[in-house]
């Protein structure tokens, strides 16, 4: 994999002279190589797998940060209102988060359920659409 740029810039000779690199190919140093440049730039091939892995790490980090931000916004609304219905909570949380990113209402609902499980908020006894802040 790392030999391909050396073959392309003619620092290495490859037998047979095909475009693909196989296990049974023979490589040798090109002793006749000459260049008029003081410095030769040899490109480095980056594996697609490495790029995808980095993208996945960044994406998971962004998702984690968004979860915490959604939690904080929900708690901010709940602390100020103490008691609020579901639709109003979604609307106010979305307004708070608009400056950073456009949240998905499904994500907000999941975070509300998570906060209920962690006993930060609870559903009202009479009306299940109303949430109460637990101090």
Secondary structure, 3 states (H helix, E strand, C coil): CCCHHHHHCCCEEEECCCCCCCCCCEEEECCCCCCCCCCCCCCCCCCHHHHHHHHHHHHHHHHHHHHHHHHHHHHHHHHHHCEEEHHHHHHHHHHHHCCCCCCCHHHHHHHHHHHHHCCCEEECCCCCCEEEECC
